[in-house]
């Protein structure tokens, strides 16, 4: 069977601060606003009150008292003043990265027999043998975390434990994923997709197929079992799709997290991240010179805190990416300066303290990325008391060197990407190479799942403690800025 390979310079899902056209320019245009209530409930008459303002409620997450409203910019002040409203701001959207994807000549892979879906039944670890995985010799990242496959002899997980993957969906027919895909995956992208810009999106809850590739790549690192192997190749996985090919609303992500927790998943893996501002965001219309105060996004940040509290109380541990901006995420000024440099050309500027989300939310496990030899990846965010743990996510040092030197053809011809990029499943039954904290996060999620399978169900705080104490190659001193408690190690976790 032919399998397509691709090199993808794929970063963690990035935050988009750009307001909809609705919040800039004429105040009569319609925009999207996030509203958080004083309690974890939505007032019974709120929808009518919004209609009276000429707007509509487009998405509600009642478990945390959060709604997204479409309304005119001129009605924003009135919206904030409605009874029961704690805070409101222009909605944050989350966008997929621009991938630099380079397809190359493929080669044959013979799938081993017996790779059939097992309908949620528990599987044993005896069938996992790296010698039978055709791509194992290319998986230097998984080799690092499993001590060259030695951890498979101690445990590979089971379908008694499930990791919920909040991402772009999954290739439900991928030969390396299908045997561990549990019933109950769901799509949270509504009909029309992001703000009506994706007419091919039907809103069908069963439409969780991955049309991007990111989610399938993440899933392969957790529970791949075939030509490639994940860290926990017999662990159950379930997909919660919140991205198509465009952006996602915060509300969809909150809803997916709550659904995953209600489904009883043990670990929620979120290879996404972005930034919030405690202060003010402004937009200057390049045509009119009009300066518009966009407020801040405290509502979205507070909502993230509520949803993490909700899922933690339900027993799910949340594992998130640190982000791929190469900055000290604990230095608020550095973050704000980064945002101004990043978005200044779009007429946006910020005042106040910037911080990464959801990595700074209490109760989550925040993961930095390393390349070969346990060195912090060039792109990985870091910071004291921000990073909890590190995992291999690949690097692009040679990639950038050869690109800048005009020798990129040589980089490809010599397959140098094999030594610094990570290989995993694609959205079309094949495989591709990628780098990012997106690639590091699922490996920590997988080790957490292995701990649950070994020791039994426990509280998220207990699981965190076990993860940090037993599942790492520990570090000390200033190294904690970059690697937290240490480099994740599945063998240590199970030994």
Backbone torsions as a table, in degrees:
resi	resn	phi	psi	omega
1	UNK	NA	131.6	179.4
2	UNK	-79.3	136.2	179.3
3	UNK	-125.4	129.9	-178.0
4	UNK	-85.0	134.2	174.6
5	UNK	-107.7	150.1	175.7
6	UNK	-150.3	146.0	172.1
7	UNK	-97.3	126.0	-178.2
8	UNK	-127.2	119.7	173.3
9	UNK	-83.5	83.4	-168.1
10	UNK	-111.1	118.9	-178.9
11	UNK	-96.1	171.8	174.2
12	UNK	-60.2	154.1	179.4
13	UNK	-59.1	130.0	-169.7
14	UNK	-103.5	149.4	179.0
15	UNK	-78.8	135.1	175.9
16	UNK	-111.6	115.9	-178.0
17	UNK	-89.6	-7.2	-176.9
18	UNK	-61.6	124.9	176.9
19	UNK	-72.6	157.8	173.1
20	UNK	-65.6	161.7	-179.8
21	UNK	-56.2	-21.6	-177.2
22	UNK	-64.0	-30.7	-174.8
23	UNK	-94.5	-0.9	177.5
24	UNK	-121.9	158.5	-179.5
25	UNK	76.8	-140.0	-175.0
26	UNK	-61.6	136.4	-175.9
27	UNK	-72.7	-11.5	-179.7
28	UNK	-84.9	-11.9	178.7
29	UNK	-69.1	154.7	-175.9
30	UNK	-89.1	139.7	178.0
31	UNK	-134.9	177.8	-177.5
32	UNK	-114.9	133.4	-175.3
33	UNK	-131.8	141.6	175.4
34	UNK	-94.8	132.4	-177.9
35	UNK	-127.0	126.8	177.1
36	UNK	-116.2	133.1	-177.4
37	UNK	-93.8	168.2	-177.8
38	UNK	-65.4	-28.5	-179.7
39	UNK	-125.6	170.3	178.8
40	UNK	-79.6	55.2	177.7
41	UNK	-159.3	164.1	-178.5
42	UNK	-112.4	124.3	179.5
43	UNK	-53.7	140.6	-173.8
44	UNK	-60.6	-33.0	-175.5
45	UNK	-98.7	9.5	-174.9
46	UNK	-64.1	-42.4	-177.4
47	UNK	-60.9	-40.4	177.9
48	UNK	-65.2	-39.8	179.6
49	UNK	-63.9	-37.3	177.5
50	UNK	-66.7	-41.4	177.4
51	UNK	-61.4	-37.6	178.0
52	UNK	-63.4	-25.7	177.2
53	UNK	-86.4	0.0	-179.3
54	UNK	87.6	13.2	-179.0
55	UNK	-114.5	-169.6	178.2
56	UNK	-150.7	150.1	172.5
57	UNK	-84.6	119.7	-176.4
58	UNK	-100.0	-20.3	179.5
59	UNK	-158.1	137.3	-179.5
60	UNK	-130.3	139.8	173.4
61	UNK	-124.1	82.8	-171.3
62	UNK	-64.4	-25.7	-177.8
63	UNK	-61.3	-25.2	-179.6
64	UNK	-120.9	9.9	178.8
65	UNK	64.3	52.1	-175.4
66	UNK	-134.2	136.8	173.4
67	UNK	-138.0	156.4	168.8
68	UNK	-110.0	132.8	-175.1
69	UNK	-119.9	139.1	170.7
70	UNK	-103.9	119.3	-175.6
71	UNK	-156.3	170.1	178.5
72	UNK	-76.0	151.9	178.1
73	UNK	-60.8	-32.0	-178.0
74	UNK	-68.7	-20.4	-179.1
75	UNK	-93.3	1.4	-174.5
76	UNK	-60.0	-44.3	-179.5
77	UNK	-61.8	-41.5	178.3
78	UNK	-66.0	-37.4	178.8
79	UNK	-61.6	-44.5	-179.9
80	UNK	-64.4	-26.0	-176.4
81	UNK	-91.6	1.6	-179.1
82	UNK	-67.5	148.0	-178.9
83	UNK	-57.0	135.5	177.1
84	UNK	90.2	-13.2	-178.5
85	UNK	-77.4	125.0	177.3
86	UNK	-86.4	-44.4	-179.1
87	UNK	-162.9	157.1	179.0
88	UNK	-151.1	152.2	177.5
89	UNK	-160.7	163.1	173.8
90	UNK	-55.4	136.7	-173.7
91	UNK	-64.0	139.5	170.0
92	UNK	-79.5	139.3	168.9
93	UNK	-117.2	156.2	-179.5
94	UNK	-120.1	132.0	-174.1
95	UNK	-122.7	151.7	177.5
96	UNK	-72.7	152.8	178.5
97	UNK	-72.8	159.0	170.1
98	UNK	-83.1	111.2	-175.7
99	UNK	-81.8	137.4	169.2
100	UNK	-99.6	95.8	-171.3
101	UNK	-111.1	125.9	-177.9
102	UNK	-123.1	109.7	177.3
103	UNK	-77.4	150.0	179.9
104	UNK	-142.2	175.3	-178.1
105	UNK	-59.4	134.0	-179.8
106	UNK	-94.2	169.8	173.5
107	UNK	-141.8	168.8	-170.3
108	UNK	-77.6	144.2	174.2
109	UNK	-130.4	124.2	176.0
110	UNK	-92.3	114.1	178.0
111	UNK	-73.8	135.5	178.2
112	UNK	-72.8	152.5	-177.3
113	UNK	-69.6	164.4	173.2
114	UNK	84.2	11.1	-179.3
115	UNK	-90.9	70.5	-179.1
116	UNK	-113.6	153.2	178.5
117	UNK	-62.5	138.2	-173.6
118	UNK	-111.7	15.1	171.0
119	UNK	52.0	42.9	173.2
120	UNK	80.0	1.6	-179.9
121	UNK	-76.4	149.9	180.0
122	UNK	-67.5	136.4	178.0
123	UNK	-113.2	159.4	-177.3
124	UNK	-99.2	164.7	-178.0
125	UNK	-86.0	-7.4	-173.3
126	UNK	-66.3	-22.4	-176.4
127	UNK	-82.8	-8.8	-176.0
128	UNK	-89.5	111.6	179.9
129	UNK	-137.9	112.0	-178.8
130	UNK	-53.7	-27.9	-179.8
131	UNK	-63.6	-22.7	-180.0
132	UNK	-93.6	-2.1	-179.6
133	UNK	-96.3	114.0	-171.5
134	UNK	-61.3	-26.3	-175.7
135	UNK	-104.1	6.0	-175.1
136	UNK	-56.0	-37.7	-177.1
137	UNK	-67.2	-13.8	177.7
138	UNK	-94.7	-8.1	-173.1
139	UNK	-94.9	63.3	-178.6
140	UNK	-62.0	-30.1	-179.7
141	UNK	-68.8	-44.9	178.8
142	UNK	-69.8	-35.5	176.1
143	UNK	-60.0	-41.3	-179.9
144	UNK	-61.0	-43.6	-174.0
145	UNK	-78.0	-28.2	-177.9
146	UNK	-99.8	8.8	-174.4
147	UNK	52.9	57.2	178.9
148	UNK	58.2	34.2	176.8
149	UNK	90.7	-0.7	-177.7
150	UNK	-64.9	-29.8	-179.3
151	UNK	-66.0	-24.6	180.0
152	UNK	-64.5	-25.7	178.7
153	UNK	-74.5	-17.5	-179.6
154	UNK	-99.6	-26.0	-179.9
155	UNK	171.2	140.9	178.7
156	UNK	-125.6	6.7	-179.0
157	UNK	88.2	-179.3	178.1
158	UNK	-157.8	172.3	178.6
159	UNK	-78.3	2.7	171.2
160	UNK	-73.1	-16.5	-179.7
161	UNK	-120.8	137.2	-177.5
162	UNK	-128.8	134.5	172.0
163	UNK	-103.2	123.6	175.5
164	UNK	-89.9	124.3	-175.7
165	UNK	-107.0	110.1	179.4
166	UNK	-95.5	107.8	-167.3
167	UNK	-165.2	-144.3	-176.3
168	UNK	-93.0	11.2	-176.5
169	UNK	100.8	-163.1	-175.7
170	UNK	-152.3	150.0	171.6
171	UNK	-77.9	98.9	-172.4
172	UNK	-68.2	-14.5	-179.2
173	UNK	-108.3	5.9	-177.4
174	UNK	-62.4	128.1	-176.2
175	UNK	-60.1	-23.2	-179.7
176	UNK	-92.2	-8.2	-176.8
177	UNK	-114.4	-28.5	-167.0
178	UNK	-62.3	-33.1	-176.2
179	UNK	-69.5	-20.5	-179.2
180	UNK	-108.7	0.7	-180.0
181	UNK	-79.0	113.9	-176.5
182	UNK	-83.3	156.3	174.0
183	UNK	-61.6	151.9	173.6
184	UNK	106.3	4.0	175.3
185	UNK	-61.1	153.2	-172.9
186	UNK	-149.9	149.5	176.1
187	UNK	-100.8	133.6	179.1
188	UNK	-114.1	4.0	176.2
189	UNK	-80.5	117.8	-175.6
190	UNK	-74.6	170.1	177.3
191	UNK	-55.9	133.4	-177.4
192	UNK	88.4	-10.1	177.7
193	UNK	65.5	-148.1	-174.4
194	UNK	-69.2	109.4	175.7
195	UNK	50.3	36.6	175.1
196	UNK	77.7	12.4	-175.4
197	UNK	-93.5	-0.5	-177.5
198	UNK	-125.5	80.9	-175.0
199	UNK	-62.3	-20.3	179.3
200	UNK	-76.6	-11.7	177.6
201	UNK	-79.5	122.7	-175.6
202	UNK	-94.3	-18.4	-175.7
203	UNK	81.9	2.6	178.9
204	UNK	-63.6	121.3	-179.3
205	UNK	-58.4	-22.9	-179.3
206	UNK	-86.7	-1.5	-178.0
207	UNK	-86.4	64.1	-178.5
208	UNK	-98.6	14.3	178.8
209	UNK	-66.2	140.6	-177.8
210	UNK	-82.0	119.8	176.5
211	UNK	-108.3	6.3	-178.7
212	UNK	-114.1	-45.7	-179.9
213	UNK	116.3	-27.1	-175.4
214	UNK	-59.4	-48.3	-177.0
215	UNK	-65.4	-37.6	178.7
216	UNK	-68.2	-37.7	177.5
217	UNK	-62.1	-44.6	177.3
218	UNK	-60.8	-45.5	-178.4
219	UNK	-61.6	-38.7	179.5
220	UNK	-63.7	-36.5	178.4
221	UNK	-67.7	-26.8	178.8
222	UNK	-82.6	-55.0	-166.1
223	UNK	-137.6	26.6	174.3
224	UNK	-60.4	139.4	179.9
225	UNK	-153.0	93.2	-177.6
226	UNK	175.1	-122.5	176.1
227	UNK	-65.1	-30.7	172.4
228	UNK	-118.4	161.9	179.3
229	UNK	-125.4	140.5	172.0
230	UNK	-90.8	-179.4	-179.9
231	UNK	-68.4	-32.2	-179.0
232	UNK	-129.3	74.5	-165.9
233	UNK	-72.3	2.4	173.7
234	UNK	-123.1	14.9	-178.2
235	UNK	-86.2	144.7	177.2
236	UNK	-73.2	143.7	176.7
237	UNK	-132.1	152.2	176.6
238	UNK	-141.9	137.7	-174.9
239	UNK	-102.2	135.7	175.1
240	UNK	-123.9	101.5	-171.0
241	UNK	-85.4	120.3	178.8
242	UNK	-121.8	-0.9	178.5
243	UNK	-129.9	144.7	167.3
244	UNK	-108.4	-111.1	175.3
245	UNK	-110.5	1.0	-178.3
246	UNK	-123.3	-151.7	-176.2
247	UNK	-82.6	171.7	175.4
248	UNK	-130.2	150.8	174.9
249	UNK	-87.1	148.8	177.0
250	UNK	-54.5	-40.2	-176.3
251	UNK	-58.9	-37.1	179.1
252	UNK	-64.2	-40.1	-179.2
253	UNK	-67.3	-44.0	177.5
254	UNK	-58.4	-45.7	-178.0
255	UNK	-61.6	-42.4	179.8
256	UNK	-64.9	-40.5	178.1
257	UNK	-62.0	-43.6	-179.6
258	UNK	-64.7	-42.5	179.4
259	UNK	-63.6	-41.3	178.8
260	UNK	-61.0	-44.4	178.7
261	UNK	-64.9	-40.9	178.1
262	UNK	-64.5	-29.1	176.9
263	UNK	-75.8	-10.4	177.2
264	UNK	86.1	20.4	178.9
265	UNK	-63.9	147.6	-177.8
266	UNK	-82.6	-35.2	-178.4
267	UNK	-134.7	136.4	173.0
268	UNK	-107.8	117.5	-177.7
269	UNK	-102.7	121.3	-175.3
270	UNK	-128.1	96.4	177.1
271	UNK	-86.2	65.3	179.8
272	UNK	-149.9	162.6	-179.6
273	UNK	179.8	163.7	179.5
274	UNK	-169.6	-152.4	-173.6
275	UNK	-135.9	147.1	171.6
276	UNK	-120.2	159.9	176.9
277	UNK	-124.3	126.3	167.2
278	UNK	-97.4	101.4	-173.3
279	UNK	157.1	-125.2	-179.3
280	UNK	-140.4	145.1	171.6
281	UNK	-115.8	140.0	-178.3
282	UNK	-129.4	151.8	174.9
283	UNK	-129.5	132.4	175.9
284	UNK	-111.6	114.1	-179.2
285	UNK	-64.0	120.3	-176.1
286	UNK	-66.5	-20.4	-178.4
287	UNK	-89.9	-41.5	-174.9
288	UNK	-102.5	-17.9	-175.1
289	UNK	76.9	3.5	-179.8
290	UNK	-65.1	129.7	178.4
291	UNK	-99.6	122.9	-175.6
292	UNK	-119.0	127.5	176.5
293	UNK	-82.4	115.4	-179.1
294	UNK	-90.0	4.7	-178.8
295	UNK	71.6	-151.5	174.0
296	UNK	-129.5	-179.4	-175.7
297	UNK	-115.0	40.8	-179.6
298	UNK	-62.6	-34.8	-179.3
299	UNK	-58.6	-44.6	-179.5
300	UNK	-66.7	-40.3	179.6
301	UNK	-66.0	-45.1	177.9
302	UNK	-62.8	-35.8	177.9
303	UNK	-64.9	-38.9	176.8
304	UNK	-60.9	-40.7	178.2
305	UNK	-61.6	-42.8	-179.5
306	UNK	-64.6	-42.6	-176.7
307	UNK	-70.2	-35.7	175.4
308	UNK	-64.8	-41.0	176.1
309	UNK	-60.8	-41.2	-179.1
310	UNK	-62.5	-52.0	-175.1
311	UNK	-70.5	-31.8	177.1
312	UNK	-65.8	-41.3	177.6
313	UNK	-63.9	-28.2	177.2
314	UNK	-79.0	-12.2	176.6
315	UNK	104.0	13.7	-179.3
316	UNK	-104.2	130.4	175.2
317	UNK	-87.2	132.4	-179.2
318	UNK	-100.9	124.4	178.6
319	UNK	-116.9	126.7	-172.4
320	UNK	-132.4	159.3	178.8
321	UNK	-81.9	145.1	179.8
322	UNK	-77.9	-20.4	-178.9
323	UNK	103.0	160.4	-169.0
324	UNK	-120.2	44.1	-176.3
325	UNK	-106.0	-4.2	178.1
326	UNK	64.7	32.3	-177.1
327	UNK	-123.1	162.4	173.1
328	UNK	-79.3	102.0	-172.9
329	UNK	-72.8	-7.0	176.2
330	UNK	-91.8	-10.2	177.8
331	UNK	-90.3	98.7	-172.5
332	UNK	-60.3	-37.9	179.4
333	UNK	-67.4	-41.0	179.1
334	UNK	-61.6	-40.1	178.6
335	UNK	-65.2	-45.6	-179.9
336	UNK	-63.8	-42.3	177.0
337	UNK	-61.9	-38.5	177.9
338	UNK	-61.9	-45.2	-179.3
339	UNK	-63.5	-40.6	178.9
340	UNK	-65.6	-37.9	177.6
341	UNK	-69.6	-36.8	-175.7
342	UNK	-72.2	-41.2	-171.9
343	UNK	-112.2	2.6	-178.3
344	UNK	-58.0	-36.0	179.5
345	UNK	-67.6	-15.0	178.5
346	UNK	-94.6	7.9	179.1
347	UNK	85.3	8.8	-179.1
348	UNK	-102.1	143.2	168.0
349	UNK	-148.8	159.9	-168.4
350	UNK	-132.2	146.3	173.9
351	UNK	-129.2	134.5	179.5
352	UNK	123.1	-157.8	-175.8
353	UNK	-104.6	126.1	176.9
354	UNK	-99.7	147.6	178.4
355	UNK	-153.0	152.4	-175.8
356	UNK	-79.1	141.4	179.5
357	UNK	-133.5	137.0	5.9
358	UNK	-92.5	12.7	-175.2
359	UNK	-60.4	-27.7	-179.9
360	UNK	-90.5	-2.2	179.6
361	UNK	-72.6	129.5	179.7
362	UNK	-58.7	139.9	174.8
363	UNK	99.1	-9.3	178.7
364	UNK	-97.9	159.5	173.6
365	UNK	-98.5	116.7	-176.2
366	UNK	-102.7	128.5	-168.7
367	UNK	-114.2	125.7	170.7
368	UNK	-93.7	168.1	-175.5
369	UNK	-117.5	142.7	175.5
370	UNK	-120.4	157.8	173.6
371	UNK	-104.2	-156.1	177.0
372	UNK	-58.2	147.2	175.8
373	UNK	65.3	26.9	174.4
374	UNK	59.9	27.4	177.4
375	UNK	-90.0	138.2	178.0
376	UNK	-57.2	130.8	179.2
377	UNK	-62.7	148.2	-178.2
378	UNK	-55.5	-35.7	-174.1
379	UNK	-87.0	-17.5	-168.1
380	UNK	-69.0	133.4	168.9
381	UNK	-69.2	159.9	-176.7
382	UNK	-153.5	-178.3	175.2
383	UNK	147.1	143.6	179.1
384	UNK	-63.9	137.1	-180.0
385	UNK	62.6	13.9	174.0
386	UNK	-109.1	-50.6	178.3
387	UNK	-80.5	129.6	177.6
388	UNK	-98.9	-31.8	-174.4
389	UNK	-163.0	157.1	-179.5
390	UNK	-120.1	151.8	175.6
391	UNK	-148.3	161.6	-179.4
392	UNK	-69.6	124.0	176.4
393	UNK	-126.2	0.7	-177.8
394	UNK	87.4	168.8	-179.7
395	UNK	-145.1	171.6	179.8
396	UNK	-135.8	34.4	-179.3
397	UNK	-62.3	-51.1	178.8
398	UNK	-67.4	-38.8	177.9
399	UNK	-52.9	-51.7	-177.8
400	UNK	-68.6	-37.6	179.7
401	UNK	-61.0	-50.1	-177.8
402	UNK	-68.5	-34.6	178.1
403	UNK	-65.4	-45.7	-178.9
404	UNK	-68.6	-27.3	-179.8
405	UNK	-87.9	1.0	-179.0
406	UNK	71.5	26.1	-176.9
407	UNK	-118.5	29.0	-173.5
408	UNK	-64.7	-33.2	176.4
409	UNK	-59.6	-36.6	178.1
410	UNK	-67.5	-39.0	177.3
411	UNK	-58.4	-44.9	-179.1
412	UNK	-71.9	-44.8	-177.0
413	UNK	-60.0	-37.2	179.9
414	UNK	-89.4	4.2	177.0
415	UNK	52.1	42.1	-178.1
416	UNK	-68.3	-19.9	177.4
417	UNK	-62.1	-24.1	-179.3
418	UNK	-62.7	-24.1	-177.7
419	UNK	-92.8	-7.9	-179.2
420	UNK	-134.6	-19.1	175.6
421	UNK	-92.6	163.0	179.0
422	UNK	-106.6	134.6	179.9
423	UNK	-96.4	134.1	173.8
424	UNK	-159.7	-174.4	-173.0
425	UNK	-69.4	152.1	175.4
426	UNK	-108.2	179.9	-179.4
427	UNK	-81.7	-4.1	-173.0
428	UNK	-125.6	31.7	177.7
429	UNK	83.8	-1.0	-178.2
430	UNK	-111.5	-142.9	-173.3
431	UNK	-147.8	156.7	171.5
432	UNK	-152.6	166.7	-179.7
433	UNK	-99.8	143.9	-178.5
434	UNK	-156.1	163.8	174.7
435	UNK	-138.0	154.9	176.1
436	UNK	147.6	163.7	171.5
437	UNK	-64.5	-17.7	171.9
438	UNK	-60.9	-32.3	-178.7
439	UNK	-84.7	-23.4	178.5
440	UNK	-79.4	-40.6	-174.8
441	UNK	-55.6	-49.4	-177.8
442	UNK	-62.4	-24.9	-179.7
443	UNK	-71.8	-35.2	173.7
444	UNK	-69.1	-41.3	177.3
445	UNK	-57.7	-40.6	-179.5
446	UNK	-66.0	-41.4	179.1
447	UNK	-66.6	-39.1	175.7
448	UNK	-59.5	-40.6	178.2
449	UNK	-64.0	-38.7	177.4
450	UNK	-62.5	-37.6	178.2
451	UNK	-65.3	-40.2	177.8
452	UNK	-65.0	-40.2	-179.5
453	UNK	-65.6	-34.4	-179.1
454	UNK	-78.0	-44.4	-171.4
455	UNK	-103.2	-10.0	-179.2
456	UNK	94.2	169.6	-178.4
457	UNK	-59.1	137.3	179.8
458	UNK	-147.7	170.2	178.5
459	UNK	-71.1	154.9	176.9
460	UNK	-56.2	-37.0	179.2
461	UNK	-67.0	-38.1	176.4
462	UNK	-66.1	-39.4	179.6
463	UNK	-66.1	-41.9	175.4
464	UNK	-57.5	-47.1	-178.5
465	UNK	-60.9	-42.7	179.2
466	UNK	-65.8	-40.1	179.8
467	UNK	-61.4	-46.0	-176.2
468	UNK	-74.1	-28.0	-175.8
469	UNK	-91.0	-31.8	-172.0
470	UNK	-117.7	-15.6	-169.8
471	UNK	-110.5	28.8	-177.4
472	UNK	-137.3	158.4	158.2
473	UNK	-90.7	105.8	-168.9
474	UNK	-67.8	156.1	175.0
475	UNK	-129.1	170.0	-179.2
476	UNK	-144.6	171.1	176.0
477	UNK	62.8	-142.2	-177.3
478	UNK	-65.0	-19.2	179.1
479	UNK	-61.4	-23.7	178.3
480	UNK	-64.3	-25.3	176.0
481	UNK	-58.6	-33.6	-172.8
482	UNK	-102.3	-30.9	-171.4
483	UNK	-124.5	4.1	179.4
484	UNK	60.0	-125.5	-179.9
485	UNK	-77.5	-13.5	177.8
486	UNK	144.0	-172.6	-178.7
487	UNK	-89.6	124.2	-175.4
488	UNK	-61.4	141.0	-176.0
489	UNK	-144.6	110.8	-177.4
490	UNK	-66.8	-34.6	-180.0
491	UNK	-64.4	-45.4	178.1
492	UNK	-61.5	-37.0	-179.0
493	UNK	-62.3	-34.9	-173.3
494	UNK	-102.4	-10.3	-174.4
495	UNK	-78.9	NA	NA
